Amino acid sequence: AVVVGRLLEQLTTLPNLSMVFLFAVLLCALQFGVWSAISAAVLSFFAYNFFFIHPRYTFTIAEAYELFSLLIFLVVAIVTGGLAGRLREHARTIRERAEATQSLFDFSRKLSAAPKLEDVIWLLGTQAAATAKGASVLLFPAEGDLVIRGGWPPEDQLSPADFAAARWCFKERAPAGRGTDTLPNARFEFRPIATAKSVLAVIGFASTDADVVLPGAADRALQSIIEQSAIAIERTQLVDEAARAATAAE
């Protein structure tokens, strides 16, 4: 904004260059958010004073009306920048919700057509990894312990910390692992895949970036995916049990 203001001074005579700085504040708000806009407003306050208000190259203000105009500029810049930043954040939230809703709808449609447990496992693993923007792993009970049955990208082993978190999640029917109070050093965050009767399996998911926190909309979508998958898994298990019972009856 300082460079643009200097160029405009050489090209034409403008009564007030504060609009250049206000435009810069709005750009920061729309591109980077509220705090960037507030920082730009404060920096613009000092830069405009230093480079364009007489006496120049000092922070001294000779005229009272210049001080008043500068303070008004600061207030307007902060308010407009804050409003523009909140508008950007609101638009991002709406976009994330729309993406999560569409993803959930597509997953539900595919899940309803999955005839076998392996199909449900594959759908759940890929959808959970896409929602978390990272990896996923699914563990099912077998012979008194948990074994890996699927995930994306394919995993065939886990660290001792991840296995401990998965076992605790399965036993206590509560989240465990990264981002929780139980075994937070694990790579994955594990959640139970449960129905009203029992825990059917556990799913672990992890973002590619360890410092990224799953947004609220994505977290709710992931939980809904897990709950729908629990119903689908129970359905496939009941179908298998019915088939075995029919075979035994024959």
Residue pairs with C-beta under 8 A, 6 or more apart in sequence:
1 20
1 21
1 23
1 24
1 44
1 47
2 47
2 51
4 20
5 17
5 20
5 21
5 51
5 52
6 51
8 14
8 17
8 20
9 17
16 69
17 48
17 52
18 48
18 69
18 73
21 44
21 47
21 48
21 73
21 77
22 44
22 73
22 76
22 77
22 80
24 40
24 44
25 37
25 40
25 41
25 44
25 77
25 80
25 81
26 37
26 80
26 81
26 84
28 36
28 37
28 39
28 40
28 81
29 36
29 37
29 40
29 80
29 81
29 82
29 83
29 84
29 85
29 88
30 84
30 85
30 87
30 88
31 88
32 85
33 85
33 88
33 89
34 81
34 82
34 85
34 86
34 89
35 85
36 85
37 77
37 78
37 81
37 82
37 84
37 85
38 78
38 81
38 82
40 77
40 81
41 74
41 77
41 78
41 81
42 74
42 78
44 73
44 77
45 70
45 73
45 74
45 77
46 59
48 70
48 73
49 59
49 61
49 70
50 56
50 57
50 58
50 59
51 57
53 61
53 66
53 70
54 62
54 63
54 66
55 62
61 67
61 70
93 217
96 215
96 217
96 218
97 217
99 217
100 131
100 217
100 218
100 220
100 221
101 221
103 127
103 130
103 131
103 221
104 221
104 224
104 225
107 123
107 127
107 225
107 228
108 228
110 123
111 120
111 123
111 228
111 229
111 232
112 232
114 120
114 123
114 232
114 236
115 236
116 236
117 233
117 236
117 237
117 240
118 150
120 229
120 232
120 233
120 236
121 138
121 149
121 150
122 150
123 229
124 136
124 138
124 150
124 203
124 225
124 226
124 229
125 136
125 137
125 138
125 150
125 151
125 152
125 203
126 136
126 152
127 225
128 136
128 152
128 203
128 205
128 222
128 225
128 226
129 135
129 136
129 151
129 152
129 153
129 205
131 205
131 218
131 221
131 222
131 225
132 205
132 206
132 207
132 214
132 218
132 222
133 207
133 208
133 212
134 205
134 206
134 207
134 208
134 209
135 151
135 152
135 153
135 155
135 188
135 205
135 206
135 208
136 151
136 152
136 203
136 204
136 205
136 206
137 148
137 150
137 151
137 155
137 158
137 162
137 188
137 203
137 204
137 205
138 148
138 149
138 150
138 151
138 193
138 201
138 202
138 203
138 204
139 146
139 147
139 148
139 149
139 166
139 170
139 201
139 202
139 203
139 204
140 146
140 147
140 149
140 200
140 201
141 147
141 170
141 201
145 167
146 163
146 166
146 167
146 170
146 202
148 155
148 156
148 157
148 158
149 201
151 204
158 166
158 187
158 188
158 204
159 186
159 187
161 183
161 185
161 186
161 187
162 177
162 186
162 187
162 188
162 190
162 204
164 183
164 186
165 176
165 177
165 182
165 183
165 186
165 188
165 190
165 204
166 176
166 177
166 188
166 190
166 202
166 204
168 174
168 176
168 182
168 183
169 175
169 176
169 177
169 190
169 191
169 192
169 202
170 192
170 199
170 201
170 202
173 192
173 194
173 199
174 182
174 192
175 182
175 189
175 190
175 191
175 192
176 182
176 183
176 186
176 189
176 190
177 183
177 184
177 186
177 187
177 188
177 189
177 190
177 204
178 184
178 185
178 186
178 187
178 188
178 189
178 206
178 210
179 189
179 213
179 214
180 189
187 206
188 204
188 205
188 206
189 204
189 205
189 206
190 202
190 203
190 204
191 202
191 203
191 204
191 205
191 223
191 226
192 199
192 201
192 202
193 199
193 200
193 201
193 202
193 203
193 226
193 229
193 230
193 233
194 200
194 230
195 230
195 231
195 234
200 230
200 233
200 234
200 237
201 233
203 226
203 229
205 222
207 214
214 222
